[in-house]
């Protein structure tokens, strides 16, 4: 798993984006949506130390944990 994470980190950083590894996430929610109000454009990740705003979020956790994190963002996704 570490190889996958390291390769992903290299690609994200090569694209000029920031990546925060090892952050404990308590939840993810949309803070901005497209003009139709459908697709999230920005996200806010709740952490024990406050909120992080992001253009994208990668959840590298087991499915059950990911489901709990995205429940408020997309209930259908959380049950799939």
Helices and strands as residue ranges (DSSP letters): H 2-14, E 27-33, E 40-47, E 50-54, H 63-70, H 75-78
